[in-house]
Amino acid sequence: MDINKIVKDSVRSVKNTYDKTQLNPFKVPENITITHKFDLVGTYGQVWKWYKSLTPAQVEEISKVIKDQVKMIQAIVEKDK
């Protein structure tokens, strides 16, 4: 019975098990999932309050930006067909 061999085998076994676990701080995970949650009720409510406070010039400027974005999105969708 070789004590050195038993200790080395035990250490090797522990290390191999540790390396295979997901809790290994030195192992980079293959997939990282990030979840974002939004409070839509609060967000929509804030948008409407903000929208009511806009001047007609600001509304016109925002409308122009939205029109430009719609054209760009439609062009992408048509290209993918």
C-alpha positions as CSV (number, residue, x, y, z in Angstrom):
1,M,0.0,0.0,0.0
2,D,1.7,3.2,-1.3
3,I,0.4,6.2,0.6
4,N,2.0,8.6,-1.9
5,K,0.1,7.0,-4.8
6,I,-3.2,7.1,-2.9
7,V,-2.8,10.8,-2.1
8,K,-1.8,11.6,-5.7
9,D,-4.8,9.7,-7.1
10,S,-7.1,11.4,-4.6
11,V,-5.9,14.8,-5.5
12,R,-6.1,14.1,-9.2
13,S,-9.6,12.8,-8.8
14,V,-10.7,15.9,-6.9
15,K,-9.0,18.2,-9.4
16,N,-10.7,16.4,-12.4
17,T,-14.1,16.6,-10.7
18,Y,-13.6,20.3,-9.9
19,D,-12.5,21.1,-13.5
20,K,-15.7,19.4,-14.9
21,T,-18.1,21.3,-12.7
22,Q,-19.9,24.5,-13.7
23,L,-18.8,26.2,-10.5
24,N,-15.2,26.3,-11.6
25,P,-14.2,30.0,-11.5
26,F,-11.4,29.5,-13.9
27,K,-13.5,27.9,-16.6
28,V,-15.2,30.2,-19.0
29,P,-18.8,29.1,-19.6
30,E,-19.8,28.2,-23.2
31,N,-23.0,30.2,-23.1
32,I,-23.9,33.3,-21.2
33,T,-27.6,34.2,-21.0
34,I,-28.6,37.7,-20.0
35,T,-32.3,38.5,-19.3
36,H,-33.6,42.0,-19.3
37,K,-37.0,42.8,-17.8
38,F,-38.9,46.1,-18.3
39,D,-41.8,47.6,-16.5
40,L,-43.9,48.3,-19.7
41,V,-46.7,50.0,-17.8
42,G,-44.4,52.4,-16.2
43,T,-42.4,52.9,-19.4
44,Y,-45.5,53.6,-21.5
45,G,-46.9,55.9,-18.9
46,Q,-43.7,57.9,-18.8
47,V,-43.6,58.1,-22.6
48,W,-47.1,59.5,-22.8
49,K,-46.4,62.1,-20.1
50,W,-43.2,63.0,-22.0
51,Y,-45.1,63.1,-25.3
52,K,-47.8,65.5,-23.9
53,S,-45.0,68.0,-22.9
54,L,-43.5,68.2,-26.4
55,T,-43.8,71.3,-28.6
56,P,-45.2,71.0,-32.1
57,A,-41.7,71.5,-33.5
58,Q,-40.3,68.6,-31.4
59,V,-43.2,66.4,-32.5
60,E,-42.4,67.2,-36.2
61,E,-38.7,66.4,-35.7
62,I,-39.5,63.1,-34.0
63,S,-42.0,62.2,-36.8
64,K,-39.3,62.8,-39.4
65,V,-36.9,60.5,-37.6
66,I,-39.6,57.8,-37.4
67,K,-40.4,58.1,-41.1
68,D,-36.7,57.6,-41.9
69,Q,-36.5,54.6,-39.7
70,V,-39.6,53.0,-41.2
71,K,-38.2,53.4,-44.7
72,M,-35.0,51.8,-43.6
73,I,-36.7,48.8,-42.0
74,Q,-39.0,48.3,-45.0
75,A,-35.9,48.3,-47.3
76,I,-34.3,45.6,-45.1
77,V,-37.4,43.5,-45.1
78,E,-37.9,43.7,-48.8
79,K,-34.2,42.8,-49.4
80,D,-34.6,39.7,-47.3
81,K,-37.6,38.4,-49.2
